[in-house]
Amino acid sequence: MSGTAVEDKELAVPKRPRRVLDLAERQRRLAWILLLPTVAVVAAVALVPLGQTIYYSFTNERLGSLTPGEWIGLENYRFLVQDTTFRSAIWVTVKFTVITVVVEFILGLLIALVVNSNFPGRGPMRAAMLVPWAIPTVISAQMWKWMYHDVYGVINDLLVRLHIIDRNVAWFSQPSTSLFAIASVDIWKTTPFVALLLLAGLQVIPTDVYEAATVDGASKIQQFFRITLPLLRPAIVVTLIFRTLDALRVFDVFYVVFGNRLDTQTMAIYAQQNIVAFADVGYGSAISLGIFLIIGIFVVAYVTTLKVEQA
């Protein structure tokens, strides 16, 4: 009797894990079923246009043409490699990206640290700091265009009154100042967004860690470099990737202020000009894929340098 009972008990043991595995398998299948509509939408919205763009980049497709484009192989890419205008657009876009992302990250981190602390009126300040980001880019670009005007702009008037400059400056017209002026517009508008992302990361850090560090005698600077920055790294990576991708594909603020001016033409404006103004869909598609490749290089650089998988 005892031997039979032991054998029955041993045979009954594996049944529970099997039930658990069956439940986990059913949940996994249900998750995939629920995820399929999203995957289908993403494929239809993103992958299909991407595939069509890749195809057009190997043709001489023209916008509005009644005849389909012919296959020309790598001809568009050969011209793209030799295109000095595209290289100039890359240089303008990269300089704009470096300036804006670095400044916005520093200012955004400072604002996030201030807003994350306890002080009276913290709630209204959090709401007020989002006002520049809430304004549409076209409106803010036009607003700053008037403020930077070389005749009746308020910025020139203020700088002359403060004796910082001795005469009015055409900020958006001069090549030496146009890029920094347009970068200041983007910095003013997008810094609140960066601060909001970093603030979300700061609020996840437990206060017990800072209390323990204070008891151990760590200063505020030591706590910032030893606790805040390491624990904030995932939010920093997300913020830098988001802002870099957004800056590399900048179009609206440059187009409103400069139009199609060659010395301030970004990659996105150059692609739009070829596709819409010149009706060259084939070459414009090649430019778009070049932009896609450059953005991918920046993303890989971030992931490799900042070690996202360990963050």
VENMO-V600041 format. One record per run of one state. SS is the DSSP state (a for helix, b for strand, c for the rest). FROM is the first residue (numbers start at 1). TO is the last residue. If there is no record, write none. Layout:
ss/from/to
SS/FROM/TO
SS/FROM/TO
This chain:
ss/from/to
c/1/1
a/2/56
c/57/58
b/59/59
c/60/61
b/62/62
c/63/70
b/71/71
c/72/74
a/75/82
c/83/83
a/84/116
c/117/121
a/122/128
c/129/130
a/131/134
c/135/136
a/137/147
c/148/153
a/154/161
c/162/174
a/175/204
c/205/206
a/207/215
c/216/219
a/220/248
c/249/251
a/252/258
c/259/261
a/262/264
c/265/266
a/267/277
c/278/279
b/280/280
a/281/306
c/307/307
a/308/310
c/311/311
